[in-house]
Every structure is written in C-alpha cells, then in structure tokens.
Amino acid sequence: MFTGLVREVGKVVSFEDGRLRVESTIAASVGDSVAIDGVCLTVVDGDRSTLAFDAVPETLARTTLAALGPGEPVNLEPALRAGEALGGHYVQGHVDGVGRVRSVDDEGEGRRVWFDAPPGLLRYCVEKGSIAVDGVSLTVAGLDDDGFAVALVPHTLEATTLGKAASGDAVNLEADVLAKYVERLAGLRSDDGDGS
C-alpha cells in the first residue's frame, strides 16, 4: 500500500533482461515493496546508492516501464508502514491503464495538465476525486469524454517527474480503489433483487 506521495525522483541505471536498477537513497531491504512510477515492484537487490527490481512480462505489457532507459527519471515511493501518516490517498501500485498527456498549460505558479485515459478507467473518475498518475496522488480537476485534468502545484512540479510532462508522454494511471469497491458493492446489491 502506498499514499501517492513521492519520496524522491530516482534515475534508471540500467534495464536489461527484466532487471531494473534505479539510483536511489531510499533505505529498502530485499523483499520490500517500492513504487516505481506508480508500479509496485519488489526489491531483489540493492546497495547504498541503487535498488534493483525484476519486472515480469505482465508488468511490462500493462505499464510504461518497458520504455525506460538509462538516465531516465522515475518517481519512487516506499510502501506505507504501520503508523505512518496517510497524506495522499490509498494507492495500491496496481496500474489500471496507460494514459497520454494531452496538453500542459501554465496556470499561475502551477500547471493544468489534461490526460487522455482508457474508457474503463474514466468511469472511476469524478471531479475532486483522487487518481494516481505515475504514482503521484492527484485530485481530478476536470473531466470530459476522453480524459481528465489535474492542477499541479509548484511542489509537485519540482518534486516529481510530472514537472517535465509534455504532450504525448505516456503515463501510468491508477484509479481510486474505493471507487472500484463502491461499483462492485453497488452491482452486487442491485443483483440481489430484494433491494437490501
């Protein structure tokens, strides 16, 4: 479980034969979970300056990770530990789909960014609801038939990879898990037929 509050921006050292190695100062042990651009991966090796993860074909097919190359920045967040503050929203690190940046516009000191998203994911989006983009907990600021907008504050622009987002960029998207549970429970309730 994660919160969508990026701890640091790391740098890809290498990505060969499914083994992703990232430069990071996060203190993690083998077996710990770390979100890489919103994708929950397990640490398989590491030292004081890097962490390594294995990304299987299923993960590579459903996320943007396959396109990563040496030197590219990635958002990093270690898993939430018991007793830590939950400052973002519940993020599982299970990417629901890949979206694309439609537009980026300056808005005061921040930016408004529109993302095109798969229809199956958009049904979970509501204005002022939560969504994770490349692992960053954000609030939906606008919706249309093809996607959603977010308003990025200066801190998010500086502390995450979203500060370099450009039109056409692919991003990992994870809808709010609570919306998925509500949909499932509402569906079960209506299937009961007794209205209870």
N, C-alpha and C positions, 0 to 999 in steps of 0.2 A: 504494500500500500504506500502511496506517495501523496503529496499535497499539491504538486504542480508549482512549488516554489523552488526554482533552480538554484542549486548551491554554487555552481561555478560553470564557466564555459571551458571545456577541455579542448584538446586538439588531437585529431586522429594521427597516430604514429604510423600504423600500418593496418591493412585489412587484407589478409591472404588466407585462402582455403577456409573461409568462415571464421577465422580468428581475428577479432577486432581488438587492437591495442590502442588505448587512449591515454594521453598525458593528463594527469590529474593529481591534485593534492588531497583528495578525499581519502580518509583512512578507512579502508574496507578490507575485509578478510575473504579468503576463498569461501564461496558459498553465499556471500552476501548479495542482495539484490541492489542494483543501481539502474536508474532510468537513463537511457541514452536517447536524447531527442524524443522522450516520451515512451520509449520501448523498454520494458522491464527485462533486463538481462542479468545473468548470474556471473559473479566474478570467478574466474577459473585460475587466475594467476595475477601477480602484482608485485610491485616494489614501492619504494618511497615516491616515485615520480610517475608510474604508469599503472593502469589496470587493464587486464585482458578479459575478453568475453568470447564465448562461442555463439555465433548466430547461425541457426539452422535454416534450411531452405524455406520452411513455412514462414519464419520471421522475415526473411529477405523478400519473399513474394508479397507480403502484406504491408510492408513499411517502406520508408525511403532509405533504409540502412544500406542496401546493396549499392547505392550510388556514391557512398562515402569513399573519399580518397585521402591519402596522406596530407596533413596540413589543414584539413577542413575543421572548422569549429563545431562543437556539439554541446548541447545543454546537458548538464549532469545533475542528478539528484539522488542521494542515497535514500533507501527505504525509511519510512517513518518508524521511529522506535517508540515503544510504550512510554507515555509521559511527556512526549514532545508536543509542542503546540501545533494545532492544525490551522495554518494560516491561509491556505488556499481552499481547495475542495478535495473530496475523495477522488484520487486518480489511481487506477489500477496498473497502468503501464501496458494495457492491452489495447493496441491501436485498432480502432474501428474502421479506418479507411485513410486513404491518402487524398489530400486536397491540393489545390493550387492557389497561389496568391494571384488574385485578380487585379488589385490595384493597391497602391500605397500613396496616401496623401497626408502632407503635413497638416496638423490641426493644433494651433497654438504651439506649446512646447512639446506636444506629443504627436502621434500619428494615428490616422484611421486606416485600417487595413481590411480589405474585403477578401474573403477566401471563397472559392468555388468548392463545393463539397458533394459527396455522393448523396443521392436522394434518401437512401436508407439511414444515413446519419442525420440528415437535416430534420427528420421527424422528431428527433430528441432535442432540437434547439428551440429555445424560447428567449425572447428579449429579456435581458437581465439575468438569464440563466448562465450556468457555468459550462465551459468547454476547455479542453487541453489542446494546445497547438504546439507541436514539437516539445511536449512535456511541460509547457507553461500554462498555469491556471489563469484563464481569462474570462471576462464577462461578455456575453453576446450583446452588442450594441445596436445591431440592426439585422434584419432578415429579408431575403427575397426568395424567389423560386429556385435560384441556383446556388445560394450560399448565405454567408453571414459576415457581419462586420464586427471588429473589435476596436476599441480605443486604447492605444498603447501609451502608457505614461512614460516620462523620461527614464525612470529607474529601470523599467522593463526593457527599454531600448538599449540601455547601457549594460545591463546585467545578463542579457540573454542573446541568442543568435537572431532574434526577431528584429533587432536594430538594423540588420543588414538585409532584411527581407525585400525581395524585388519581384515585380510582376513575372509570373510564370514559374516561380520556385515551387517545388513540391514540398509538402509538409505532412507530418503525421497528425492525425486527428483522433481524439478520444472524447466521445460524448459523456455527459454526466451519468454515472452508473445509476444514480437514484431515478432518473427518468426511465431507464430501461426496466427497473423493478416496478415502477408505477404502471408502465404499459403492460407488463406481464401480469401483474395482480389484477388490473382492470379487466384484462381479457379473460382471466380465469373467473372473475366474478360474474361477468356477463354470460359466460358459458354455463354457469350453474343453473340458470333458468328460474331460480326461485327469488331472485332479487336480493339475496342476503350476502 
